[in-house]
């Protein structure tokens, strides 16, 4: 390492907050403005639908070229691996043949059918802005602006309306896929249904997504949100589960857990106007406190409350602080002076944060830092909170209820909970753990394998954007591969073209940002 590289490493390691403020925020802001203007122009001029068919044909031509040249390399998308939400970077992109799929646009809003048709790289921020301006919304709008439709379908997507509508995959009406054979196939619950139900969670290992039809519902101007602090674990579980099962009255349910026996349970409902029972809080404005800090006030003051949040502010309430992960990147980011001057620039783009990781921060992250979402049957919520407290002591924890639908009995990668007597319960809870645990002598290499074992034993699932220690056998025990394996065997060129999911999400397929920089430099 040269002297300059040593100095740079020292700055990135010990002064990361200052570096992020001075360098990453301006670059992020400029790029974000460029992307926003491009998407706005494309949508307003309605140029995307005319170009979409040509883009699909270009994908097919790339696959035909691969076949003509012997179909020797595995295939993957050409999108930069640095842009994924995982803390890791996909290594397989260095050796695989990359298929360019530059598809970022909304194609059509069909109000009569209640459908929006979009390309795979359209983002949640882009879609929510466009739909809300026309009086519509997606039933499930995952939190961060930069999340893409393709990532949420091929991986997974959840939000606080998922107790009512299911995961992001459950608001999908149809997919358009280009297979490894080079064929464009449309699949839906009634057309190529087996493929339709296997696409979610498949991480691009069955074909390339080129378009999706998503349900839309009418939107109102505000979300009326009530805050209820609880001070025992039993109350936490009881209040959260009752709210989550009441899909008739509750459009949104969320819990922020600040300690083993302390949480704030939030219940939200669409509203046309600000009522007399609460004040308007435009929490999305740049100078406002990070949402989790705002919520904590209700716990500390031991009071319940009601507020009305503008609907897009509610959807993206955790974006500026990346939930609470931003506190470890820019420790002074929630200070009122910082928010007033630079809050508008938050958050820095995820790829920039990854690219500036150092050897020192890598070692610290891999040993001490946790970014995990575990999807647990609701009946095991209490045991799960106790487990996290005993083995991690990491707070806050994020609770988001979710229904895993049974797809009318169709197979899929994940299934609803089924008791020994055959009783089905669709309700799960996403437990999000982000940050540095307070457990003495904590080590990810020990704690995460034990957590994965706990999740498997309680018939839960791990979100696959996160780091995993599972063996291939354990991975297949957690996720149902029966229908997936049959499709991969049957679809022409599929096994030849694509890795299995495990090969893409395990340590075999992903490496740390520091390691990836070295590989790219050497390559």
BALOKOL-152671 format. One record per residue (C-alpha): x, y, z; residue in one letter. Coordinates in steps of 0.5 Angstrom, whole numbers, plus 2048, in hexadecimal, padded with zeros to 3 digits. Example, Ala and Ser with C-alpha at 12.3 -4.5 7.8 and 13.67 -1.06 7.14 Angstrom:
<recs>
8197F7810a
81B7FE80Es
</recs>
This chain:
<recs>
800800800x
8038077FEx
80380D803x
7FE8107FFx
7F980A800x
7FB809807x
7F9811809x
7F380F805x
7F1809809x
7F280D80Fx
7ED81280Dx
7E880E80Bx
7E9809811x
7E980F817x
7E6815814x
7E081180Fx
7DB816812x
7DF81C80Fx
7E1819809x
7DA817807x
7D781E809x
7DD821805x
7DD81C7FFx
7D88177FEx
7D181B800x
7D38207FAx
7D481B7F5x
7CE8177F7x
7CA81D7F7x
7CC81F7EFx
7CB8187EDx
7C48187F0x
7C281E7EDx
7C581B7E6x
7C18157E7x
7BB8197E9x
7BB81D7E3x
7BC8187DFx
7B68147E1x
7B181A7E1x
7B381B7DAx
7B28147D8x
7AB8147DCx
7A981A7D9x
7AA8197D2x
7A88127D2x
7AE8107CEx
7AF8097D2x
7A98057CFx
7AC8067C8x
7B38047CAx
7B17FE7CFx
7B07F97C9x
7B77FB7C6x
7BA7FA7CDx
7B77F37CDx
7B97F27C6x
7C07F47C8x
7C07EF7CEx
7BE7E97CAx
7C47EB7C5x
7C97EB7CAx
7C67E47CCx
7C67E17C5x
7CE7E47C4x
7CF7E07CBx
7CC7DA7C8x
7D07DA7C1x
7D67DB7C5x
7D67D57C8x
7D27D77CFx
7D87D57D3x
7D77DB7D8x
7D27DC7DDx
7CD7E27DCx
7CC7E87E1x
7C97EF7E0x
7CE7F47DFx
7CC7F97E4x
7D17FB7E9x
7D27F67EFx
7D47FC7F3x
7CC7FF7F3x
7C97F97F6x
7C67FA7FDx
7CB7F4800x
7D17F6804x
7D57F1800x
7D67F27F8x
7D57EC7F3x
7DB7E97F1x
7D87E57ECx
7D77EB7E7x
7DF7EB7E6x
7DF7E47E2x
7D87E47E0x
7D57E67D9x
7D17ED7DAx
7CB7EE7D7x
7C97F67D6x
7C27F77D9x
7C17FF7D9x
7BA7FF7DBx
7B88047E0x
7B18077DEx
7AA8077E0x
7A78047D9x
79F8057DBx
79A8077E0x
7948037DFx
78F8067E3x
7898027E1x
78D7FB7E3x
7907FE7E9x
7977FC7E6x
79E8007E5x
7A27FD7E0x
7AA7FE7E1x
7B17FC7DFx
7B57F87E4x
7BA7FE7E6x
7B48037E8x
7B58057EFx
7B08067F5x
7B280D7F5x
7B080E7EEx
7AA80A7EEx
7A780D7F4x
7A88147F2x
7A58137EBx
79F80F7EEx
79D8137F3x
79D8197EFx
7978157EBx
7938137F1x
79680C7F2x
79B8087F6x
79E8017F6x
79B7FD7FCx
7A27FC7FEx
7A78017FEx
7AE7FF801x
7B2804804x
7B8806801x
7B780B7FAx
7BD8077F7x
7BA8007F7x
7B87FD7F0x
7B27F97EEx
7B77F47EBx
7BA7F37F2x
7B47F37F6x
7B17ED7F2x
7B87E97F1x
7B97EA7F8x
7B47EC7FDx
7B07F37FFx
7AC7F4805x
7A97FA808x
7A47FC80Ex
79E7FB809x
7A07F4808x
79C7F180Dx
7967F3809x
7997F2802x
79F7ED803x
7A67ED800x
7A87F27FAx
7A77EB7F6x
7A07EB7F8x
79E7F17F5x
7A17EF7EEx
79C7ED7E9x
7A07EB7E3x
7A87EA7E1x
7AB7EB7DAx
7B17E67DAx
7B67E57D5x
7B97DE7D6x
7C07DB7D5x
7BD7D87CEx
7BC7E07CCx
7B47DF7CCx
7B07E57CFx
7AB7E17D4x
7A57E57D7x
7A37E17DEx
79D7E37E3x
7997DE7E7x
7957DC7E1x
79B7DC7DCx
7A17D87DDx
79F7D87E4x
7A47D37E7x
7AA7D87E4x
7A67DE7E7x
7A67DB7EEx
7AD7D97EEx
7B07E07EBx
7B07E37F2x
7B67E27F6x
7BA7DF7F0x
7BF7E47F0x
7BF7E47E8x
7C07DD7E8x
7BA7DB7E3x
7BB7E17DEx
7BB7E87DDx
7B57EC7E0x
7B47F27DBx
7AD7F47DDx
7A87F37E3x
7A17F57E4x
79F7F77EBx
7997F97EEx
7978007F0x
7928027F5x
78F8097F6x
79380E7FBx
791813800x
795819802x
797817809x
79981180Dx
796812814x
79B80F819x
79980D820x
79F80C825x
79F80782Bx
7A480682Fx
7A57FF833x
7A97FD839x
7A97F6839x
7AB7F0834x
7A47ED835x
7A07F4833x
7A57F582Ex
7A37EE82Ax
79C7EF82Cx
79B7F6829x
79F7F4823x
79B7EE821x
7947F0822x
7967F781Ex
7997F2819x
7937EE818x
78E7F3818x
78F7F5810x
7887F8810x
78A7FE814x
7917FE814x
79480080Dx
79B800810x
79E7FD816x
7A67FE819x
7AA7FD81Fx
7B0800821x
7B37FC827x
7B880082Cx
7B97FB831x
7B77F4833x
7B17F7836x
7B07FD833x
7AD7FF82Cx
7A9804828x
7A3800824x
7A080581Ex
79A80481Bx
798808814x
792809810x
79180D80Ax
78E81480Bx
78B819806x
78D81F80Bx
790821812x
78B81F817x
78A82381Ex
78D81D822x
79481E81Fx
79982381Cx
79C823815x
7A4821815x
7A782180Fx
7AD81C811x
7B081C80Ax
7B382380Ax
7BA82380Bx
7BA827811x
7B6822815x
7B981D81Ax
7BA816818x
7B4812818x
7B680D81Dx
7B8813822x
7B2816821x
7AE810823x
7B280F829x
7B081582Cx
7A981282Dx
7AC80C831x
7B1811836x
7AB815837x
7A680F838x
7A1812834x
79C81082Ex
79B815828x
798816822x
79B81981Cx
79A81A814x
7A081980Fx
79F81B808x
79F814804x
7A6814801x
7A9817807x
7A681080Bx
7A880C805x
7B080E806x
7B081080Dx
7B680C80Ex
7BA80E808x
7BE81480Ax
7C1810810x
7C180980Dx
7BD807813x
7C2808818x
7C8806814x
7CA80D812x
7CC80E819x
7D280A819x
7D480D812x
7D3814814x
7D281481Cx
7D081C81Cx
7CB81B816x
7C581C81Ax
7C882281Ex
7C382881Cx
7C982C819x
7CB827815x
7C3825813x
7C282D811x
7C882D80Dx
7C982780Ax
7C382280Bx
7C1823804x
7C781F802x
7C5819806x
7C6813805x
7CD812801x
7CC80D7FBx
7CD8067FEx
7D38047F8x
7D780A7FAx
7D7808802x
7D9801800x
7DE8037FBx
7E2807800x
7E2801805x
7E9800808x
7ED7FA80Ax
7EC7FC811x
7E47FE811x
7E37F780Dx
7E67F3813x
7E27F7818x
7DC7F6814x
7DD7EF812x
7DE7EE81Ax
7D97F381Dx
7D47F6819x
7CD7F3817x
7C97F4811x
7C37EE811x
7BC7EE810x
7B97E7813x
7B27E5811x
7AF7E2817x
7A87DE818x
7A47E381Cx
7A37DE822x
7AA7DE823x
7AB7E6824x
7AC7E582Bx
7B17E082Bx
7B57E4825x
7B57EA829x
7B87E682Fx
7BD7E382Ax
7C07EA827x
7C07ED82Ex
7C47E7831x
7C97E682Bx
7C97ED828x
7C77F282Dx
7C67F7827x
7C17FC827x
7BC7FF823x
7B97F9820x
7B47FA81Ax
7AE7F681Ax
7AA7F6814x
7A47F1813x
7A37ED80Dx
79F7E880Ax
7A27E2806x
79C7E0801x
79B7D9800x
79A7DA7F8x
7947D67F8x
7987D07FAx
79E7D17F4x
7A57D07F6x
7AA7D67F7x
7B07D77FBx
7AD7D9801x
7A67D6804x
7A17D980Ax
7A27D5811x
79F7CF811x
79D7CB818x
79E7C4819x
7967C3819x
7977C7812x
7947CE814x
7977D3810x
7997DA813x
79C7DF80Dx
79E7E4812x
7A57E5813x
7A97EB816x
7B07EE813x
7B57EF819x
7BA7F4816x
7C17F481Ax
7C57FA817x
7CB7FC81Bx
7D17FA820x
7CE7F5826x
7CF7F782Dx
7D17F082Fx
7D77EF832x
7DD7EB82Ex
7D87EB828x
7DA7E8821x
7D67E781Bx
7DA7E1819x
7D77DD81Fx
7D07E1820x
7CE7E1819x
7CE7DA818x
7CA7D981Fx
7C57DE81Dx
7C47DA816x
7C37D381Ax
7BE7D781Ex
7BA7D9818x
7BA7D3815x
7B87CF81Bx
7B27D481Cx
7B07D3814x
7B27DB812x
7B67DE80Dx
7BC7E280Cx
7BC7E8807x
7C17E6802x
7C47ED801x
7C87EC807x
7CE7E8809x
7CD7E180Ax
7D17DB80Dx
7CC7D680Bx
7CF7CF808x
7CB7CD801x
7C87C8805x
7C57CD80Ax
7C37D2805x
7BF7CC802x
7BC7CB808x
7BA7D2809x
7B77D3802x
7B37CE7FEx
7B77CC7F8x
7B27C77F5x
7AE7CB7F0x
7B57CF7EEx
7B97C97EDx
7B37C67E8x
7B37CD7E4x
7BB7CE7E4x
7BB7C67E1x
7B57C87DCx
7B77CF7D9x
7BC7CE7D3x
7C37D17D5x
7C17D37DCx
7C67CF7E0x
7CB7D07DBx
7CA7D87DBx
7C87D97E3x
7CB7D87E9x
7C77D57EFx
7C47DA7F4x
7C97D87F9x
7CF7D97F5x
7CD7E07F4x
7CC7E27FBx
7D17DE7FFx
7D87DF800x
7D97DC7FAx
7D67E17F6x
7D77E77FAx
7DD7EB7FDx
7DE7F1801x
7DF7F87FEx
7E77F87FFx
7E87F17FCx
7E47F37F6x
7E87F97F5x
7EE7F57F5x
7EB7F07F0x
7E97F57EBx
7F07F87ECx
7F37F27EAx
7EE7F07E5x
</recs>
